[in-house]
Amino acid sequence: MARQDLGSLGPVQGPPITIHCPMKDSLRRVLLWFVLLALLLRKPNRNRQAWSLLLALGVLSVLLHAAEGYINAHIVFYLHRHVCTIICELLQALAMALAVLLAMADLIALRNRLLRFLLVFLILFEAGAAALFPNAPVVLTPGMWIALFGFFLLVFLVGHAVLQTLLRRLAGRRQLAWSAALSLLLGAGPLVAFAVLGAVLSRSLQLQSTMEYFRLAVTLSQALLGPYFVLFWFLLLALRVPLYRERLARCFGYPAGA
């Protein structure tokens, strides 16, 4: 029984209504998962090492959902109710795109760094756009989501390339391990800082205005650094699974034997 104004769907109070949810809409939302599974069924991926990618992606998805609840409850509530949704949807799309990239990375064999960068960007962008298009909330239009993801991805890949150039000179063969450690520090740092310093600032009435600026800084930094938290889980996978260590080397130039 309708109990509130449903607009074109019915009166405030009236008989039950039927809402149609076509099967194609439900399938479209999980289409990229089918693509990922199809890639993992390829001959080079028919082994236990390759399928460990799903474990890393599953753990990451759970953590991103948990982080979304924390951010929404403690950080962005006073700023804008859609900020948390936008950040977390972009991170979820990036996670799915990285999984697709690694599932097919054995096909990438470009030595030129610029060409490899462009190819990786295009693969990640197309996969991320495919993840966002059917699933993103209506807070933005599909075109705005895709444009925002493209900018978000480009900033991350350029920053990552600069970081790897420095680590290649400083860390040598330990580049992968150092990349994982720095990615975790950068990606989780804003939330850890908020949890620690936020508890201190919230105890003083004189520091309430500072607290609001701190919320804004954490939100903006999480939008820029969040991708490194996503990357960390795939780097951790590569440290444990030689197959993905070699594939990350193909995509991002890490030492294959790091």
JOBELHU-V119878 format. One record per helix or strand. SS is the DSSP state (@ for helix, = for strand). FROM is the first residue (numbers start at 1). TO is the last residue. Records with the same first field share a line. If there is no record, write none. Layout:
# JOBELHU-V119878
SS = FROM-TO, FROM-TO
This chain:
# JOBELHU-V119878
= = 2-2, 14-14
@ = 7-9, 23-29, 31-40, 43-45, 48-74, 76-78, 83-103, 105-107, 113-135, 142-170, 172-201, 205-240, 242-252
